[in-house]
Amino acid sequence: AGGGPPPQAGPFCNVEQDNAWGKYKAGESTAPLHHSQNPIRGGAGYGRSFGRSYDVGNRHLDKINWNGEEIIPVAKVFTHHHPSVEARSIEDCQMMRLRHGIEVDAWADLRDGFPKPIENFEETPFPDWAASVMRKQAWVEPMPIQIQAWPVALQGFDVVAIASTGSGKTMAYVLPMLVHIMAQPELKPQEGPIGLVLLPTRELCAQVRDQIITFSEHTNLVCETVNGGDEIGQQGRRFVERVDIVTATPGRLISLLESKSTNLRRVTYVVIDEADDLLERNFADQVKLIMSQIRPDRQVLFFSATWCDKVKDFAQHCAQERAGRSFSPGTIQITVGGTKLSACKNIDQQFWAPGKVVDWPVDVPKPQVLCTAMAKIMSLPGFQDGTEKALIFVNKVETVQHVVQELRNANVACEGFTASYNQAVREQLLHRFHERGSDLNVLVSTNVLGRGHDFRHVKFVVNFDWPGSLRDYIHRIGRTGRANQDGFALTLLEDDDLNRWAPDIMTLMHGVRSEAGGQAQHSDQRWMKWMRIAAADVRKKRRERQGKRYNEVAVGDSRESVGLSTWTGRGRGRRGAFLAELNG
């Protein structure tokens, strides 16, 4: 990456004359051990959080006193004065954002306002080798999240990006990362990476690594993956040579840091992808531990499909920790389509329940219903010629083999996929499923493939089991309908699922319809009638339960004697009755 000799010391320097950096500047082939591999204890620290040891469970790393470290300056601002962008007025920018459903919010005062959005690839500062890959992959225009995230990231801002599944979030941070890394002073062996991407699963690490390699094939950048699937010693040996980018799961990366196999002292571009999933898996403390090993003037980018409280709190914590520092221009939040839970509007969503649809009579078991659904899917032209694939989700590992066997008995060729399979088998299955025209067109999986995975040829998603939360449902069906392509999702609801989730499903569907301007997004909407009735019934039962909870009075007691209101008219809730009796 980059080129030229190591620059002079950065703004946090307080270096002794005999520092080993003198040898490094003289052209040593490897970075000095003092800098790259020995954590430093004590010192005044950089703010409150630097210079003390940090423990998470049985994991321990020493925080680094950056005041006593020589830091190589970092280039984070890459302004590109394209005439079309420069001529764009504030009103034009606002209209462009409105047209694409983009909202921007600054978490601190901005001197020069928000970076202007771009409209096409010609307005970006990406090098020719990146543009050639875009042309090769037949990219037509940037996705909405990329329209605003690229200018913001390229001007050095920290980013919090919220966009639906399949909206192009990965490339929204990958291309600015490549520009950032190519502009930095040259890395030497054992210095550790410059770019770091944290992800929740090993499959996502491999997927993002492959996308990075695709776009950096004309450069000398080296990208490695660090996850729990491979032997740790083998992974550690990769860092003997130069490594520019690492995609990692938090646990395995911490293990390599503990063993001094690598370090993060040159990292200046950090991405926390699938942030909602990472934090829902309780990785927050591990991410904080990793951050304690990264220099304070880093650039941090959060990407998430949903804006849950954990993501919000963690992102705000990271922003507040560095607020007001001269090296941090601030944090900009970019939201596409709002922060409420919403499904991709390109997906035709269908629901079946026992006795509610012709294809699921009350006395027919669910596996047989699945086989009926798959027979319909497999009869479609795209599936028959091998250009389209189907992904079936179940909740339990033991259900995978049961469903696979039922489908095979119905002459549906398929394979199962769970986290219990070894890494080699998992990689082989994913490779076959990714490849267009391969012999694997139907894959049955647990929720391990429910988030983040980009299966370009998956046209159909079937939820054999309801996932247990609306957020997981949105992520699951988001494996189709990606990059503005149409998709189809079928969910099999048992009576218990219907009795609990019908109101939430209807709320979600109303949101999808409103995003589409009220236009129907479903080829067959007959299910919406019985779903609406089921939702109304569930809401009625909930109100009755609440009424019993708040209004039950023992036999012989008056409402007034037990402290309940005697008001029985309109607005008879406790607060409404209280205000009414007090005349407001």
C-alpha positions as CSV (number, residue, x, y, z in Angstrom):
1,A,0.0,0.0,0.0
2,G,1.1,3.5,-0.7
3,G,4.8,4.2,-1.1
4,G,7.7,6.3,0.1
5,P,9.6,6.4,3.4
6,P,7.8,6.5,6.7
7,P,6.8,10.0,7.5
8,Q,7.8,12.1,10.5
9,A,6.2,11.5,13.8
10,G,2.5,12.4,14.4
11,P,0.9,14.7,16.9
12,F,0.9,12.3,19.8
13,C,4.7,11.9,19.9
14,N,7.0,11.9,23.0
15,V,9.7,9.7,21.8
16,E,13.0,8.9,23.5
17,Q,16.2,9.4,21.5
18,D,17.1,5.8,21.5
19,N,13.7,4.7,20.2
20,A,13.9,1.7,17.9
21,W,12.1,3.8,15.2
22,G,15.5,5.2,14.2
23,K,16.4,1.7,12.8
24,Y,13.0,1.5,11.2
25,K,13.4,4.8,9.4
26,A,16.9,3.6,8.2
27,G,15.1,0.9,6.2
28,E,14.9,-2.2,8.4
29,S,12.9,-4.9,6.7
30,T,10.6,-5.3,9.7
31,A,9.1,-2.9,12.1
32,P,10.8,-2.7,15.5
33,L,9.5,-5.1,18.1
34,H,8.9,-2.2,20.5
35,H,6.4,-0.6,18.2
36,S,4.6,-3.5,16.6
37,Q,4.4,-6.3,19.2
38,N,4.8,-5.1,22.8
39,P,1.8,-3.6,24.5
40,I,2.8,-0.6,26.7
41,R,1.6,-0.3,30.2
42,G,0.9,2.8,32.3
43,G,1.5,6.4,31.5
44,A,-0.9,9.3,31.5
45,G,-2.8,7.7,28.7
46,Y,-4.8,9.3,25.9
47,G,-7.9,10.5,27.7
48,R,-9.6,8.4,30.3
49,S,-9.5,5.1,28.4
50,F,-5.8,4.7,27.4
51,G,-2.9,3.4,29.4
52,R,-4.7,0.8,31.6
53,S,-5.2,-2.9,31.2
54,Y,-8.5,-4.1,29.8
55,D,-10.2,-7.4,30.6
56,V,-13.2,-9.1,29.0
57,G,-14.0,-12.3,30.7
58,N,-10.7,-14.2,30.6
59,R,-9.4,-12.1,27.7
60,H,-6.7,-9.5,28.6
61,L,-5.0,-6.9,26.6
62,D,-3.0,-3.8,27.8
63,K,-4.3,-0.5,26.6
64,I,-1.8,1.6,24.9
65,N,-0.5,5.0,26.1
66,W,-0.5,6.7,22.7
67,N,1.1,9.8,24.3
68,G,4.3,7.8,24.5
69,E,4.1,6.4,21.0
70,E,5.3,7.7,17.6
71,I,2.3,7.7,15.3
72,I,2.7,7.8,11.5
73,P,0.4,10.5,10.1
74,V,-2.7,9.4,8.3
75,A,-4.4,10.8,5.2
76,K,-8.2,10.6,5.6
77,V,-9.5,13.4,3.4
78,F,-9.8,12.8,-0.3
79,T,-11.7,15.7,-1.8
80,H,-12.6,15.4,-5.5
81,H,-13.8,18.6,-7.0
82,H,-15.9,17.3,-9.9
83,P,-17.6,20.2,-11.7
84,S,-21.0,18.7,-11.5
85,V,-20.7,18.1,-7.7
86,E,-19.3,21.6,-7.1
87,A,-22.1,23.2,-9.0
88,R,-24.8,21.4,-7.0
89,S,-26.6,23.7,-4.6
90,I,-27.7,22.9,-1.1
91,E,-31.3,22.7,-2.5
92,D,-30.2,20.3,-5.3
93,C,-28.5,18.1,-2.7
94,Q,-31.6,18.0,-0.5
95,M,-33.8,17.1,-3.5
96,M,-31.5,14.4,-4.5
97,R,-31.5,12.9,-1.0
98,L,-35.3,13.2,-0.9
99,R,-35.6,11.4,-4.2
100,H,-33.5,8.5,-3.0
101,G,-35.0,8.3,0.5
102,I,-31.7,9.4,2.2
103,E,-31.6,11.2,5.5
104,V,-28.4,12.7,6.9
105,D,-27.8,13.8,10.5
106,A,-24.6,15.3,12.0
107,W,-23.8,14.2,15.6
108,A,-21.8,17.4,16.0
109,D,-21.6,20.8,14.4
110,L,-20.1,20.7,10.8
111,R,-18.0,23.7,9.7
112,D,-18.7,23.2,6.0
113,G,-22.0,21.4,6.0
114,F,-22.7,17.9,4.8
115,P,-20.6,16.4,2.0
116,K,-22.5,16.7,-1.3
117,P,-24.0,13.4,-2.7
118,I,-22.8,12.0,-6.0
119,E,-25.1,11.0,-8.8
120,N,-23.0,8.7,-10.9
121,F,-19.6,6.9,-10.9
122,E,-17.9,9.6,-12.9
123,E,-18.3,12.0,-9.9
124,T,-16.3,9.7,-7.6
125,P,-12.6,9.9,-7.0
126,F,-12.1,6.1,-7.4
127,P,-9.0,5.1,-9.5
128,D,-9.2,3.6,-12.9
129,W,-8.7,0.1,-11.7
130,A,-11.8,0.3,-9.5
131,A,-13.8,1.8,-12.4
132,S,-12.8,-1.0,-14.6
133,V,-14.2,-3.6,-12.2
134,M,-17.4,-1.6,-12.0
135,R,-17.7,-1.8,-15.8
136,K,-16.8,-5.4,-15.8
137,Q,-19.6,-6.2,-13.3
138,A,-22.1,-4.0,-15.3
139,W,-22.7,-1.5,-12.5
140,V,-25.2,1.0,-13.9
141,E,-25.5,3.6,-11.1
142,P,-24.7,3.9,-7.4
143,M,-27.1,2.5,-4.8
144,P,-28.8,5.1,-2.5
145,I,-26.5,4.3,0.5
146,Q,-23.4,4.7,-1.8
147,I,-24.6,8.0,-3.2
148,Q,-24.1,9.7,0.2
149,A,-21.7,7.2,2.1
150,W,-18.9,7.5,-0.5
151,P,-18.5,11.3,-0.2
152,V,-18.9,11.2,3.6
153,A,-16.3,8.4,4.1
154,L,-13.9,10.0,1.6
155,Q,-13.8,13.2,3.5
156,G,-12.7,11.5,6.7
157,F,-15.9,11.5,8.7
158,D,-17.0,8.7,10.9
159,V,-20.1,7.1,9.5
160,V,-23.2,5.4,10.9
161,A,-25.1,4.0,8.0
162,I,-28.5,2.4,8.2
163,A,-29.9,0.7,5.1
164,S,-32.0,-2.3,4.3
165,T,-30.7,-5.7,3.3
166,G,-29.3,-6.0,-0.2
167,S,-28.8,-2.2,-0.5
168,G,-25.1,-2.2,-1.3
169,K,-23.7,-1.4,2.1
170,T,-20.5,-3.6,1.7
171,M,-19.3,-1.6,-1.4
172,A,-20.3,1.6,0.4
173,Y,-17.3,1.1,2.7
174,V,-15.0,-1.2,0.6
175,L,-14.2,1.3,-2.1
176,P,-13.4,4.3,0.2
177,M,-11.3,1.8,2.3
178,L,-9.2,0.9,-0.8
179,V,-8.6,4.6,-1.6
180,H,-7.7,5.3,2.1
181,I,-5.2,2.4,2.2
182,M,-3.5,3.2,-1.1
183,A,-2.8,6.8,0.2
184,Q,-1.0,5.7,3.4
185,P,2.8,5.2,3.9
186,E,4.0,1.8,2.9
187,L,3.4,-1.1,5.3
188,K,6.3,-3.3,6.2
189,P,6.1,-6.9,7.4
190,Q,4.7,-7.5,10.9
191,E,3.3,-4.0,11.2
192,G,-0.3,-5.2,11.1
193,P,-3.0,-4.0,8.8
194,I,-4.4,-0.6,7.9
195,G,-8.0,-1.6,7.2
196,L,-10.0,-3.7,9.6
197,V,-13.5,-5.1,9.1
198,L,-15.3,-6.7,12.0
199,L,-18.1,-9.2,11.2
200,P,-20.2,-11.6,13.2
201,T,-19.6,-14.9,11.3
202,R,-16.8,-16.6,9.4
203,E,-18.9,-16.9,6.2
204,L,-19.4,-13.1,6.2
205,C,-15.6,-12.6,6.7
206,A,-14.9,-14.8,3.6
207,Q,-17.6,-13.1,1.6
208,V,-16.3,-9.5,2.3
209,R,-12.7,-10.7,1.7
210,D,-13.7,-12.0,-1.7
211,Q,-15.3,-8.7,-2.7
212,I,-12.3,-6.8,-1.5
213,I,-10.0,-9.0,-3.6
214,T,-12.2,-8.6,-6.6
215,F,-11.8,-4.8,-6.5
216,S,-8.1,-4.8,-5.5
217,E,-6.9,-7.4,-8.0
218,H,-5.0,-4.7,-10.0
219,T,-3.2,-3.5,-6.9
220,N,-0.6,-5.0,-4.5
221,L,-3.0,-4.9,-1.5
222,V,-3.1,-8.1,0.6
223,C,-6.3,-9.1,2.4
224,E,-6.6,-11.9,4.9
225,T,-9.4,-13.4,6.9
226,V,-9.3,-14.1,10.6
227,N,-12.0,-16.3,12.1
228,G,-12.6,-19.3,14.3
229,G,-12.8,-21.8,11.5
230,D,-9.0,-22.3,10.8
231,E,-6.1,-23.3,12.9
232,I,-4.9,-20.3,14.8
233,G,-1.2,-20.9,14.3
234,Q,-1.7,-21.0,10.5
235,Q,-3.6,-17.7,10.7
236,G,-0.9,-16.1,12.8
237,R,1.8,-17.0,10.3
238,R,0.1,-15.0,7.6
239,F,1.0,-11.8,9.5
240,V,4.8,-12.4,9.2
241,E,4.4,-10.8,5.8
242,R,2.7,-7.6,4.9
243,V,-1.1,-7.6,5.4
244,D,-3.1,-4.5,4.4
245,I,-6.7,-5.5,5.2
246,V,-8.2,-8.0,7.7
247,T,-11.7,-9.2,7.8
248,A,-12.2,-10.7,11.2
249,T,-14.6,-12.1,13.8
250,P,-13.8,-10.4,17.2
251,G,-13.0,-13.5,19.2
252,R,-10.3,-14.9,16.9
253,L,-8.7,-11.5,16.4
254,I,-8.4,-11.0,20.1
255,S,-6.7,-14.4,20.3
256,L,-4.1,-13.3,17.7
257,L,-3.5,-10.0,19.6
258,E,-3.0,-11.9,22.9
259,S,-0.4,-14.2,21.3
260,K,1.4,-11.2,19.7
261,S,0.9,-12.7,16.3
262,T,-0.2,-9.3,15.0
263,N,-1.1,-5.8,16.2
264,L,-3.4,-3.0,15.2
265,R,-1.2,0.0,15.6
266,R,-1.3,1.0,12.0
267,V,-5.0,0.5,11.7
268,T,-6.7,3.8,10.6
269,Y,-9.9,2.6,8.9
270,V,-12.2,0.5,11.0
271,V,-15.6,-1.0,9.8
272,I,-18.1,-2.6,12.1
273,D,-20.4,-4.4,9.6
274,E,-23.6,-6.1,10.5
275,A,-23.4,-4.0,13.7
276,D,-26.9,-5.0,14.9
277,D,-26.0,-8.7,14.7
278,L,-22.6,-8.2,16.3
279,L,-24.1,-6.4,19.3
280,E,-27.1,-8.8,19.6
281,R,-24.5,-11.6,20.0
282,N,-23.0,-9.7,22.9
283,F,-19.8,-8.9,21.1
284,A,-19.8,-5.2,22.4
285,D,-17.1,-5.8,25.0
286,Q,-14.9,-7.6,22.6
287,V,-15.3,-4.8,20.0
288,K,-14.3,-2.3,22.7
289,L,-11.3,-4.4,23.6
290,I,-10.2,-4.4,20.0
291,M,-10.8,-0.6,19.8
292,S,-8.4,-0.1,22.8
293,Q,-5.6,-1.4,20.6
294,I,-6.2,1.0,17.7
295,R,-4.8,4.6,17.5
296,P,-7.2,7.4,18.5
297,D,-7.3,9.2,15.1
298,R,-8.8,6.2,13.4
299,Q,-11.8,6.5,11.1
300,V,-14.8,4.3,12.2
301,L,-17.7,3.3,10.1
302,F,-20.8,1.4,11.4
303,F,-23.1,-0.4,8.9
304,S,-26.3,-2.0,10.0
305,A,-29.6,-3.0,8.4
306,T,-31.6,-2.1,11.6
307,W,-31.3,0.8,14.0
308,C,-31.7,-1.0,17.4
309,D,-30.9,0.5,20.8
310,K,-27.7,-1.5,21.1
311,V,-26.3,-0.2,17.8
312,K,-27.4,3.4,18.7
313,D,-25.8,3.3,22.2
314,F,-22.6,1.7,21.0
315,A,-22.1,4.1,18.1
316,Q,-22.9,7.1,20.3
317,H,-20.3,5.8,22.9
318,C,-17.6,5.6,20.2
319,A,-18.5,9.1,18.9
320,Q,-18.5,10.7,22.4
321,E,-15.2,9.1,23.2
322,R,-13.5,11.1,20.4
323,A,-15.8,14.2,20.2
324,G,-14.0,17.5,20.0
325,R,-10.6,16.0,19.1
326,S,-8.8,17.8,16.3
327,F,-8.3,14.6,14.4
328,S,-12.0,13.8,14.3
329,P,-14.2,15.9,11.9
330,G,-17.3,14.3,13.5
331,T,-19.8,11.6,12.9
332,I,-22.5,11.6,10.2
333,Q,-25.5,9.3,10.3
334,I,-26.9,8.2,6.9
335,T,-30.2,6.5,6.9
336,V,-31.9,5.1,3.8
337,G,-35.6,4.4,4.1
338,G,-36.0,5.4,7.8
339,T,-35.0,3.7,11.0
340,K,-38.1,1.7,11.6
341,L,-38.0,-2.0,10.9
342,S,-38.9,-2.5,7.2
343,A,-38.5,-5.2,4.6
344,C,-37.2,-4.6,1.1
345,K,-40.0,-3.4,-1.1
346,N,-38.7,-5.6,-4.1
347,I,-39.6,-8.8,-2.3
348,D,-43.0,-10.4,-2.9
349,Q,-43.9,-11.7,0.5
350,Q,-46.4,-14.5,1.0
351,F,-47.7,-16.3,4.1
352,W,-49.4,-19.7,4.4
353,A,-51.1,-21.0,7.6
354,P,-53.1,-24.2,8.3
355,G,-56.7,-23.9,6.9
356,K,-56.1,-20.4,5.6
357,V,-54.8,-21.3,2.1
358,V,-55.8,-24.0,-0.3
359,D,-52.2,-25.4,-0.3
360,W,-52.3,-26.0,3.5
361,P,-55.3,-28.0,4.6
362,V,-55.6,-28.3,8.4
363,D,-54.7,-32.0,8.5
364,V,-51.6,-31.8,6.3
365,P,-48.2,-31.7,8.1
366,K,-45.9,-28.8,7.4
367,P,-43.1,-30.8,5.7
368,Q,-45.6,-32.0,3.1
369,V,-46.7,-28.4,2.6
370,L,-43.1,-27.4,2.0
371,C,-42.8,-30.0,-0.7
372,T,-45.9,-28.6,-2.4
373,A,-44.4,-25.1,-2.3
374,M,-41.1,-26.3,-3.7
375,A,-42.8,-28.2,-6.5
376,K,-44.4,-24.9,-7.5
377,I,-41.1,-23.0,-7.3
378,M,-39.2,-25.6,-9.3
379,S,-41.7,-25.5,-12.1
380,L,-40.9,-21.8,-12.8
381,P,-38.7,-21.2,-15.9
382,G,-35.8,-19.5,-14.0
383,F,-35.4,-22.4,-11.7
384,Q,-35.6,-25.0,-14.4
385,D,-32.7,-23.5,-16.4
386,G,-30.5,-23.2,-13.3
387,T,-30.3,-19.4,-13.1
388,E,-32.4,-19.1,-9.9
389,K,-32.0,-20.7,-6.5
390,A,-33.9,-21.2,-3.3
391,L,-32.9,-20.9,0.3
392,I,-34.9,-22.5,3.0
393,F,-34.6,-21.5,6.7
394,V,-35.3,-23.6,9.8
395,N,-34.7,-22.8,13.5
396,K,-32.9,-25.9,14.7
397,V,-29.9,-27.9,13.6
398,E,-31.8,-31.2,14.0
399,T,-34.6,-29.8,11.7
400,V,-32.1,-29.3,8.8
401,Q,-31.6,-33.0,8.1
402,H,-35.3,-33.8,8.7
403,V,-36.3,-31.2,6.1
404,V,-33.5,-32.3,3.7
405,Q,-34.7,-35.9,3.8
406,E,-38.3,-34.9,3.2
407,L,-37.4,-32.8,0.2
408,R,-35.2,-35.6,-1.2
409,N,-38.0,-38.0,-0.8
410,A,-40.1,-35.6,-2.9
411,N,-37.3,-35.6,-5.6
412,V,-36.0,-32.1,-4.6
413,A,-32.2,-32.2,-4.8
414,C,-30.9,-30.2,-1.9
415,E,-28.2,-29.9,0.8
416,G,-28.2,-28.8,4.5
417,F,-26.0,-26.1,6.1
418,T,-25.4,-25.6,9.8
419,A,-22.7,-24.1,12.0
420,S,-21.9,-27.6,13.2
421,Y,-20.3,-28.5,9.8
422,N,-16.5,-28.1,9.6
423,Q,-15.1,-25.2,7.8
424,A,-14.1,-27.1,4.6
425,V,-17.6,-28.5,4.1
426,R,-19.2,-25.1,4.7
427,E,-16.9,-23.4,2.2
428,Q,-17.6,-26.1,-0.4
429,L,-21.3,-25.8,0.0
430,L,-21.3,-22.0,-0.2
431,H,-19.1,-22.2,-3.3
432,R,-21.5,-24.5,-5.0
433,F,-24.5,-22.5,-4.0
434,H,-23.0,-19.2,-5.1
435,E,-22.1,-20.6,-8.5
436,R,-24.6,-20.0,-11.3
437,G,-25.7,-23.2,-13.0
438,S,-24.1,-25.5,-10.4
439,D,-25.8,-28.7,-9.2
440,L,-26.9,-27.1,-5.9
441,N,-30.0,-25.0,-6.3
442,V,-31.7,-25.6,-3.0
443,L,-30.0,-25.1,0.4
444,V,-31.6,-25.7,3.8
445,S,-30.0,-23.7,6.5
446,T,-30.3,-22.5,10.1
447,N,-30.1,-18.8,10.9
448,V,-26.3,-18.9,10.3
449,L,-27.0,-17.7,6.8
450,G,-29.7,-15.4,7.8
451,R,-27.7,-12.1,7.8
452,G,-25.4,-10.3,5.4
453,H,-24.8,-13.0,2.9
454,D,-25.1,-11.9,-0.7
455,F,-26.5,-14.8,-2.8
456,R,-26.9,-13.2,-6.2
457,H,-28.9,-16.0,-7.7
458,V,-31.3,-16.6,-4.8
459,K,-34.8,-15.7,-6.1
460,F,-36.8,-17.6,-3.5
461,V,-36.6,-17.6,0.3
462,V,-38.8,-20.0,2.3
463,N,-39.2,-19.8,6.1
464,F,-40.1,-23.3,7.1
465,D,-40.0,-22.0,10.7
466,W,-40.9,-18.5,11.8
467,P,-37.6,-17.0,13.1
468,G,-38.9,-15.8,16.4
469,S,-38.5,-12.0,15.8
470,L,-39.4,-9.5,13.2
471,R,-35.8,-8.4,12.9
472,D,-34.6,-11.9,12.0
473,Y,-37.5,-12.3,9.6
474,I,-36.4,-9.1,7.7
475,H,-32.8,-10.3,7.5
476,R,-33.8,-13.8,6.3
477,I,-36.0,-12.6,3.5
478,G,-33.3,-10.1,2.6
479,R,-31.2,-12.9,1.1
480,T,-33.3,-12.3,-2.0
481,G,-34.4,-9.0,-3.7
482,R,-30.8,-7.7,-3.6
483,A,-29.4,-4.9,-5.7
484,N,-32.9,-3.8,-6.7
485,Q,-33.7,-7.2,-8.2
486,D,-37.1,-8.8,-7.5
487,G,-37.4,-11.6,-5.0
488,F,-40.0,-13.9,-3.5
489,A,-40.4,-15.0,0.1
490,L,-42.8,-17.6,1.5
491,T,-43.3,-18.1,5.3
492,L,-45.1,-21.1,6.8
493,L,-46.9,-19.9,9.9
494,E,-48.3,-22.4,12.5
495,D,-51.2,-21.4,14.7
496,D,-49.0,-20.3,17.6
497,D,-46.9,-18.1,15.3
498,L,-50.1,-16.5,13.8
499,N,-51.6,-15.9,17.3
500,R,-48.5,-14.1,18.4
501,W,-47.1,-12.3,15.4
502,A,-50.0,-11.4,13.1
503,P,-50.2,-7.8,14.3
504,D,-46.5,-7.2,13.8
505,I,-46.6,-8.8,10.4
506,M,-49.4,-6.5,9.3
507,T,-47.6,-3.5,10.6
508,L,-44.5,-4.5,8.6
509,M,-46.6,-5.0,5.5
510,H,-48.3,-1.6,5.8
511,G,-44.8,-0.1,6.0
512,V,-43.8,-1.8,2.8
513,R,-46.9,-0.6,1.0
514,S,-46.4,2.9,2.1
515,E,-42.8,2.9,0.9
516,A,-44.0,1.7,-2.4
517,G,-46.5,4.7,-2.6
518,G,-49.5,2.5,-1.8
519,Q,-48.9,0.2,-4.8
520,A,-49.4,-3.6,-4.2
521,Q,-46.1,-5.4,-3.9
522,H,-47.6,-8.9,-3.8
523,S,-48.7,-11.1,-6.6
524,D,-51.4,-12.7,-4.5
525,Q,-52.8,-10.6,-1.6
526,R,-55.6,-13.0,-0.5
527,W,-53.5,-13.9,2.5
528,M,-53.7,-10.3,3.7
529,K,-57.4,-10.6,4.4
530,W,-57.1,-13.5,6.8
531,M,-53.9,-12.1,8.3
532,R,-55.8,-8.8,9.0
533,I,-58.6,-10.7,10.7
534,A,-56.0,-12.7,12.8
535,A,-54.2,-9.5,13.7
536,A,-57.5,-7.9,14.9
537,D,-58.3,-11.0,16.9
538,V,-54.9,-11.0,18.6
539,R,-55.2,-7.3,19.4
540,K,-58.6,-7.8,20.9
541,K,-57.4,-10.6,23.1
542,R,-54.5,-8.5,24.3
543,R,-56.9,-5.7,25.2
544,E,-59.0,-8.1,27.1
545,R,-56.0,-9.4,29.1
546,Q,-54.9,-5.9,29.9
547,G,-58.5,-5.0,31.0
548,K,-58.6,-8.0,33.3
549,R,-55.1,-7.1,34.7
550,Y,-56.0,-3.5,35.5
551,N,-59.7,-3.7,36.2
552,E,-60.3,-7.0,38.2
553,V,-62.1,-6.2,41.5
554,A,-62.6,-8.8,44.3
555,V,-66.2,-9.9,44.9
556,G,-67.8,-7.5,47.3
557,D,-65.4,-4.6,46.7
558,S,-66.4,-1.5,44.9
559,R,-63.9,0.0,42.3
560,E,-63.6,3.1,44.5
561,S,-62.7,1.1,47.6
562,V,-59.7,-0.6,45.9
563,G,-58.4,2.7,44.5
564,L,-59.7,2.3,40.9
565,S,-61.6,5.0,39.1
566,T,-65.4,4.8,38.9
567,W,-65.2,6.6,35.5
568,T,-66.8,4.4,32.8
569,G,-67.0,6.7,29.9
570,R,-64.7,7.4,26.9
571,G,-61.0,7.5,27.8
572,R,-61.5,5.2,30.8
573,G,-57.8,4.3,31.0
574,R,-56.1,5.1,34.3
575,R,-54.4,8.3,33.1
576,G,-57.5,9.5,31.1
577,A,-59.8,8.9,34.0
578,F,-57.5,10.6,36.4
579,L,-57.3,13.7,34.3
580,A,-61.0,13.7,33.6
581,E,-61.9,13.5,37.3
582,L,-59.5,16.4,38.0
583,N,-60.9,18.4,35.1
584,G,-57.6,18.2,33.4
